Amino acid sequence: HNYDKMLALQKMARKHKKGQWKSYKDCSVIVTPNGSAFHKCKRKGKAESDCKHLSRSKHLNVIQASDAYDRGCHPCRNCLG
């Protein structure tokens, strides 16, 4: 319950450019079907990355970072940290 509330508040803050989201710019990122992190795209809109955490992943999807945040994902500590 609180987790859903936190995600909703984060989305509102991002939409209204509040706090740490003041300079936020949306971009394409890569997610796996069951992962909790999102990863940097090597080329815009392509499911290609140099991240070592994706080396064995087969089913990669490209989405916007804002959608990844809305799903509760966090930036990868390796390629976006």
DSSP file (Angstrom, degrees, kcal/mol; ACC not computed):
  #  RESIDUE AA STRUCTURE BP1 BP2  ACC     N-H-->O    O-->H-N    N-H-->O    O-->H-N    TCO  KAPPA ALPHA  PHI   PSI    X-CA   Y-CA   Z-CA
    1    1 A H     >        0   0    0      0, 0.0     4,-1.8     0, 0.0     5,-0.1   0.000 360.0 360.0 360.0 -51.6    0.0    0.0    0.0
    2    2 A N  H  >  +     0   0    0      1,-0.2     4,-2.6     2,-0.2     5,-0.1   0.845 360.0  58.1 -65.9 -32.5    2.7    2.5    1.0
    3    3 A Y  H  > S+     0   0    0      2,-0.2     4,-2.3     1,-0.2    -1,-0.2   0.923 106.5  47.4 -62.6 -44.8    4.8    1.4   -2.0
    4    4 A D  H  > S+     0   0    0      2,-0.2     4,-2.1     1,-0.2    -1,-0.2   0.880 111.6  51.5 -63.6 -38.3    2.0    2.3   -4.4
    5    5 A K  H  X S+     0   0    0     -4,-1.8     4,-2.5     2,-0.2    -2,-0.2   0.916 108.9  50.7 -62.8 -44.2    1.6    5.6   -2.7
    6    6 A M  H  X S+     0   0    0     -4,-2.6     4,-2.5     1,-0.2    -2,-0.2   0.908 110.0  49.6 -61.4 -43.4    5.3    6.3   -3.0
    7    7 A L  H  X S+     0   0    0     -4,-2.3     4,-2.2     2,-0.2    -1,-0.2   0.894 111.4  49.4 -63.5 -39.5    5.2    5.5   -6.7
    8    8 A A  H  X S+     0   0    0     -4,-2.1     4,-2.1     2,-0.2    -2,-0.2   0.911 112.4  47.1 -66.0 -42.6    2.3    7.8   -7.2
    9    9 A L  H  X S+     0   0    0     -4,-2.5     4,-2.5     2,-0.2    -2,-0.2   0.889 111.4  51.6 -65.8 -39.1    4.0   10.7   -5.3
   10   10 A Q  H  X S+     0   0    0     -4,-2.5     4,-2.4     2,-0.2    -2,-0.2   0.911 109.6  50.0 -62.8 -42.6    7.2   10.1   -7.3
   11   11 A K  H  X S+     0   0    0     -4,-2.2     4,-2.4     2,-0.2    -2,-0.2   0.906 111.5  48.3 -62.5 -42.7    5.2   10.3  -10.6
   12   12 A M  H  X S+     0   0    0     -4,-2.1     4,-2.2     2,-0.2    -2,-0.2   0.913 111.3  49.7 -65.1 -42.9    3.5   13.5   -9.5
   13   13 A A  H  <>S+     0   0    0     -4,-2.5     5,-2.6     1,-0.2     4,-0.3   0.897 112.3  48.2 -62.4 -40.8    6.9   15.1   -8.5
   14   14 A R  H ><5S+     0   0    0     -4,-2.4     3,-0.9     3,-0.2    -2,-0.2   0.916 111.3  50.2 -65.1 -43.6    8.4   14.1  -11.8
   15   15 A K  H 3<5S+     0   0    0     -4,-2.4    -2,-0.2     1,-0.2    -1,-0.2   0.881 117.4  39.2 -62.2 -40.3    5.4   15.5  -13.8
   16   16 A H  T 3<5S-     0   0    0     -4,-2.2    -1,-0.2    -5,-0.1    -2,-0.2   0.302 109.7-120.8 -96.4   8.7    5.6   18.8  -11.9
   17   17 A K  T < 5 +     0   0    0     -3,-0.9     2,-0.3    -4,-0.3    -3,-0.2   0.919  54.1 163.5  55.1  50.7    9.4   19.0  -11.9
   18   18 A K    > < -     0   0    0     -5,-2.6     3,-2.1    -6,-0.1    -1,-0.2  -0.740  47.3 -27.5-101.3 147.8    9.7   19.1   -8.1
   19   19 A G  G >  S+     0   0    0     -2,-0.3     3,-1.8     1,-0.3     4,-0.2  -0.204 133.2   1.1  57.0-131.2   12.8   18.4   -5.9
   20   20 A Q  G 3  S+     0   0    0      1,-0.3     3,-0.4     2,-0.1    -1,-0.3   0.631 129.3  65.0 -66.4 -12.9   15.3   16.0   -7.5
   21   21 A W  G X  S+     0   0    0     -3,-2.1     3,-1.4     1,-0.2    -1,-0.3   0.389  70.7 102.0 -89.6   2.8   13.1   15.8  -10.6
   22   22 A K  T <  S+     0   0    0     -3,-1.8    -1,-0.2     1,-0.3    -2,-0.1   0.872  93.5  27.9 -55.2 -42.4   13.6   19.5  -11.5
   23   23 A S  T 3  S+     0   0    0     -3,-0.4    -1,-0.3    -4,-0.2     2,-0.1   0.156  90.0 141.1-107.4  17.7   16.1   18.8  -14.2
   24   24 A Y    <   -     0   0    0     -3,-1.4     2,-0.4   -10,-0.1    -3,-0.1  -0.386  29.4-170.3 -66.3 133.5   14.8   15.3  -15.1
   25   25 A K        -     0   0    0     -2,-0.1     2,-0.1    40,-0.0    40,-0.1  -0.995  20.6-128.0-125.6 125.4   14.9   14.4  -18.9
   26   26 A D        +     0   0    0     -2,-0.4     2,-0.3    39,-0.1    38,-0.1  -0.363  35.3 168.0 -70.3 149.8   13.1   11.3  -20.0
   27   27 A C        -     0   0    0     -2,-0.1    38,-2.6    36,-0.0     2,-0.3  -0.956  39.8 -83.8-153.3 167.8   15.1    8.8  -22.2
   28   28 A S  E     +A   64   0A   0     -2,-0.3    13,-0.7    36,-0.2     2,-0.3  -0.608  48.6 175.6 -78.9 137.8   14.9    5.3  -23.6
   29   29 A V  E     -AB  63  40A   0     34,-3.3    34,-2.3    -2,-0.3     2,-0.4  -0.882  27.2-115.3-136.3 167.8   16.1    2.6  -21.3
   30   30 A I  E     +AB  62  39A   0      9,-2.6     9,-2.5    -2,-0.3     2,-0.3  -0.894  30.0 178.3-110.0 135.4   16.2   -1.2  -21.4
   31   31 A V  E     -A   61   0A   0     30,-2.6    30,-2.7    -2,-0.4     7,-0.1  -0.934  21.0-137.0-128.9 156.3   14.3   -3.5  -19.0
   32   32 A T        -     0   0    0      5,-0.5     3,-0.4    -2,-0.3    28,-0.1  -0.727  34.1-107.0-102.5 161.7   14.0   -7.3  -18.7
   33   33 A P  S    S+     0   0    0      0, 0.0    -1,-0.1     0, 0.0    27,-0.1   0.845 115.4  21.5 -58.9 -35.5   10.6   -8.9  -18.1
   34   34 A N  S    S+     0   0    0     -3,-0.0     2,-0.0     0, 0.0    -3,-0.0   0.375  97.7 115.0-115.5   3.8   11.3   -9.8  -14.4
   35   35 A G        -     0   0    0     -3,-0.4     3,-0.0     1,-0.1    -4,-0.0  -0.250  53.8-150.3 -77.2 163.1   14.1   -7.4  -13.5
   36   36 A S  S    S+     0   0    0     37,-0.1    38,-2.1    -5,-0.0     2,-0.3   0.424  76.3  64.7-108.9  -2.8   14.0   -4.6  -11.0
   37   37 A A  E     -c   74   0B   0     36,-0.3    -5,-0.5    39,-0.0     2,-0.3  -0.827  67.5-141.7-118.7 157.3   16.5   -2.3  -12.7
   38   38 A F  E     -c   75   0B   0     36,-2.3    38,-2.2    -2,-0.3     2,-0.3  -0.893  19.9-147.0-116.6 155.9   16.6   -0.4  -16.0
   39   39 A H  E     -B   30   0A   0     -9,-2.5    -9,-2.6    -2,-0.3     2,-0.2  -0.820  20.7 -95.5-127.3 155.8   19.7    0.0  -18.1
   40   40 A K  E     -B   29   0A   0     -2,-0.3     2,-0.3   -11,-0.2    11,-0.3  -0.466  37.7-126.1 -70.6 133.9   21.3    2.5  -20.5
   41   41 A C        -     0   0    0    -13,-0.7     8,-0.2    -2,-0.2     3,-0.1  -0.633   5.2-148.3 -79.2 137.6   20.6    2.0  -24.2
   42   42 A K  S    S+     0   0    0      6,-4.1     2,-0.4    -2,-0.3     7,-0.1   0.906  89.4  17.9 -69.5 -42.9   23.7    1.8  -26.4
   43   43 A R  S >  S-     0   0    0      5,-0.5     3,-2.3     3,-0.4     5,-0.3  -0.989 103.3 -88.8-130.9 141.6   21.8    3.4  -29.3
   44   44 A K  T 3  S-     0   0    0     -2,-0.4     3,-0.1     1,-0.3   -15,-0.0  -0.192 109.2   0.0 -52.7 126.4   18.5    5.3  -29.0
   45   45 A G  T 3  S+     0   0    0      1,-0.2     2,-0.4    18,-0.1    -1,-0.3   0.431 105.5 114.1  76.9  -0.5   15.5    3.0  -29.3
   46   46 A K  S <  S-     0   0    0     -3,-2.3     2,-1.9     2,-0.1    -3,-0.4  -0.842  71.0-128.7-106.3 140.7   17.6   -0.1  -29.7
   47   47 A A  S    S+     0   0    0     -2,-0.4     2,-0.4    13,-0.1    13,-0.1  -0.360  70.6 118.6 -83.3  58.4   17.7   -3.0  -27.1
   48   48 A E        +     0   0    0     -2,-1.9    -6,-4.1    -5,-0.3    -5,-0.5  -0.988  33.6 164.3-126.9 134.4   21.5   -2.9  -27.1
   49   49 A S        -     0   0    0     -2,-0.4    -8,-0.1    -8,-0.2    -2,-0.0  -0.989  39.7-143.8-147.5 153.2   23.6   -2.2  -24.0
   50   50 A D        +     0   0    0     -2,-0.3     2,-0.1   -10,-0.2     5,-0.1   0.366  60.8 129.1 -92.9   2.4   27.1   -2.6  -22.8
   51   51 A C    >   -     0   0    0    -11,-0.3     3,-1.4     1,-0.2     4,-0.2  -0.381  57.0-144.5 -66.4 130.2   26.0   -3.4  -19.2
   52   52 A K  G >  S+     0   0    0      1,-0.3     3,-1.0     2,-0.2     4,-0.2   0.746  96.9  66.4 -65.9 -23.7   27.5   -6.5  -17.8
   53   53 A H  G 3  S+     0   0    0      1,-0.2    -1,-0.3     2,-0.1     3,-0.2   0.645 101.8  48.1 -73.8 -12.7   24.2   -7.3  -16.0
   54   54 A L  G X  S+     0   0    0     -3,-1.4     3,-1.1     1,-0.1    -1,-0.2   0.343  77.4 107.1-104.5   4.9   22.5   -7.9  -19.3
   55   55 A S  T <  S+     0   0    0     -3,-1.0    -1,-0.1     1,-0.3    -2,-0.1   0.796  90.1  31.6 -59.0 -31.6   25.1  -10.2  -20.8
   56   56 A R  T 3  S+     0   0    0     -4,-0.2    -1,-0.3    -3,-0.2     2,-0.3   0.402  93.7 113.0-105.7   1.7   22.9  -13.3  -20.5
   57   57 A S    <   +     0   0    0     -3,-1.1     3,-0.1     1,-0.1    -3,-0.0  -0.554  35.8 176.7 -79.8 137.3   19.5  -11.7  -20.9
   58   58 A K        +     0   0    0     -2,-0.3     2,-1.1     1,-0.2    -1,-0.1   0.772  65.6  61.2-107.3 -37.2   17.6  -12.6  -24.0
   59   59 A H        +     0   0    0      2,-0.0     2,-0.4     0, 0.0    -1,-0.2  -0.717  67.3 167.1-101.3  86.9   14.2  -10.8  -23.7
   60   60 A L        -     0   0    0     -2,-1.1     2,-0.4   -28,-0.1   -28,-0.2  -0.811  15.2-165.0-103.9 140.1   15.0   -7.1  -23.6
   61   61 A N  E     -A   31   0A   0    -30,-2.7   -30,-2.6    -2,-0.4     2,-0.5  -0.963  13.8-138.9-124.3 141.7   12.5   -4.3  -24.0
   62   62 A V  E     +A   30   0A   0     -2,-0.4     2,-0.3   -32,-0.2   -32,-0.2  -0.883  36.4 152.6 -99.6 125.0   13.0   -0.6  -24.7
   63   63 A I  E     -A   29   0A   0    -34,-2.3   -34,-3.3    -2,-0.5     2,-0.2  -0.851  48.9 -83.6-137.7 174.2   10.7    1.7  -22.7
   64   64 A Q  E  >  -A   28   0A   0     -2,-0.3     4,-1.8   -36,-0.2     3,-0.5  -0.566  35.7-122.6 -79.2 148.2   10.9    5.3  -21.4
   65   65 A A  H  > S+     0   0    0    -38,-2.6     4,-2.7     1,-0.2     5,-0.2   0.865 112.6  59.1 -59.0 -37.1   12.7    5.8  -18.1
   66   66 A S  H  > S+     0   0    0      1,-0.2     4,-2.1     2,-0.2    -1,-0.2   0.887 105.2  49.1 -61.4 -38.2    9.5    7.4  -16.7
   67   67 A D  H  > S+     0   0    0     -3,-0.5     4,-1.4     2,-0.2    -1,-0.2   0.881 109.6  52.2 -67.3 -37.5    7.6    4.2  -17.4
   68   68 A A  H  <>S+     0   0    0     -4,-1.8     5,-2.5     2,-0.2     4,-0.5   0.923 109.9  48.1 -63.9 -44.1   10.4    2.2  -15.7
   69   69 A Y  H ><5S+     0   0    0     -4,-2.7     3,-1.4     1,-0.2    -2,-0.2   0.908 108.6  54.9 -60.8 -41.3   10.1    4.4  -12.6
   70   70 A D  H 3<5S+     0   0    0     -4,-2.1    -1,-0.2     1,-0.3    -2,-0.2   0.789 105.0  53.6 -63.7 -27.6    6.3    4.0  -12.7
   71   71 A R  T 3<5S-     0   0    0     -4,-1.4    -1,-0.3    -3,-0.3    -2,-0.2   0.568 124.3-106.1 -79.8 -10.2    6.8    0.2  -12.6
   72   72 A G  T < 5S+     0   0    0     -3,-1.4    -3,-0.2    -4,-0.5    -2,-0.1   0.588  71.6 145.4  94.0  12.0    9.0    0.6   -9.5
   73   73 A C      < -     0   0    0     -5,-2.5    -1,-0.3    -6,-0.2   -36,-0.3  -0.390  34.9-148.3 -78.5 160.8   12.3   -0.1  -11.3
   74   74 A H  E     -c   37   0B   0    -38,-2.1   -36,-2.3    -2,-0.1     2,-0.1  -0.879  29.1 -87.5-124.9 159.0   15.5    1.7  -10.3
   75   75 A P  E     -c   38   0B   0      0, 0.0   -36,-0.2     0, 0.0     2,-0.1  -0.397  51.1-101.9 -65.3 142.2   18.5    2.7  -12.4
   76   76 A C     >  -     0   0    0    -38,-2.2     4,-1.6     1,-0.1     5,-0.1  -0.418  21.5-141.4 -62.7 134.5   21.2    0.1  -12.8
   77   77 A R  T  4 S+     0   0    0      3,-0.2    -1,-0.1     1,-0.2     4,-0.1   0.713  97.3  49.3 -72.4 -18.8   24.1    0.7  -10.4
   78   78 A N  T  4 S+     0   0    0      2,-0.1    -1,-0.2     3,-0.1   -39,-0.1   0.945 124.6  19.1 -85.4 -54.5   26.6   -0.4  -13.1
   79   79 A C  T  4 S+     0   0    0      1,-0.1    -2,-0.2     2,-0.1   -40,-0.1   0.653 139.6  27.2 -96.6 -15.5   25.6    1.5  -16.3
   80   80 A L     <        0   0    0     -4,-1.6    -3,-0.2   -42,-0.1    -1,-0.1   0.279 360.0 360.0-124.6   8.3   23.5    4.3  -14.8
   81   81 A G              0   0    0     -5,-0.1    -4,-0.1    -4,-0.1    -2,-0.1   0.447 360.0 360.0 -87.1 360.0   25.1    4.6  -11.4
